[in-house]
Amino acid sequence: MTRRASAPTIILILIILIALALAGGSFYLFQKERTRSLELEETLDEINTKQRITESRLKESEKFISDLQSKLQEAKVQIDTLNTGLQQEKTVRQEALAKLEVLRADLDEQKRLRSDLERKFNQAQEDVRKTQAQLKDLDSEKTALETKMRDLEARSKDVELGKIVVSPETAGAKQKSKKEKAVKPASQAKAKPAASPKPKVKTTVVAGPEGKVLVINKDYNFIVINLGGKDGVKEGDVFSVYHDTRYLGDVKVEKVHDAMAAAGFISGAVKDNVAEGDKVVQKIK
């Protein structure tokens, strides 16, 4: 009976021990899970903190990117403005170069005119010197003739009129011969050999004013001719260009000065073949 009663007790004790073991294991597992849960919560907090930091950095990056984009747009606007200014400067420079070429042509023309004036002035001075020399010679001849006349008058006073017997016929003949002698030198001085008639020169009728090419600027597609406002040239006039007798093409007047004009190329043949000194003839519409 005692053995039968102890068996359940042993079983109960075993069950209690098993229950305690299970409870201890469960408590251990609970503590372990709790520790793990705390670790996970800490990890989650760290992840959330990193996420918040990352989001903050992302916002800062987005703001930085937005600032960079705005600066990029401003830079593009500035680049466009600089390109526009550069194009304007280039245009102004081209116009300045064209004006410089025209001014150089004007200066060359002024130099040529000055040289012509100096040559004409020197020629005029030479003519004045020759005329003065001729006047001195004439004054000398006049003085000599006056001296001879005074001598003749002095001699005629010394002649006794009573000793000279002259008949009317003889007097008339002598007076006639004296008149002929007096008239003969003058007629001989005035008489000149008849000039042979000049041969008639055949002239050619030209359609408009003729000139020549002074300056060529192929970079800016224009030439400078020696015809200007004083010759009746106007903007828009068309001139034909000839090299000797060969027709090269046409140019159109774009800018007119007093003594010259700038004309642009109408065809590429003119630009490729024109040379300084070529003839230009205005085309009459």
Secondary structure, DSSP 8 states (H G I E B T S, - for coil): -HHHHHHHHHHHHHHHHHHHHHHHHHHHHHHHHHHHHHHHHHHHHHHHHHHHHHHHHHHHHHHHHHHHHHHHHHHHHHHHHHHHHHHHHHHHHHHHHHHHHHHHHHHHHHHHHHHHHHHHHHHHHHHHHHHHHHHHHHHHHHHHHHHHHHHHHHHHHHS-GGG----HHHHHHHHHHHHHHHHHHHHHHH----------------SS-EEEEEEEETTTTEEEES--GGGT--TT-EEEEEETTEEEEEEEEEEE-SS-EEEEESSHHHHHH--TT-EEEE---
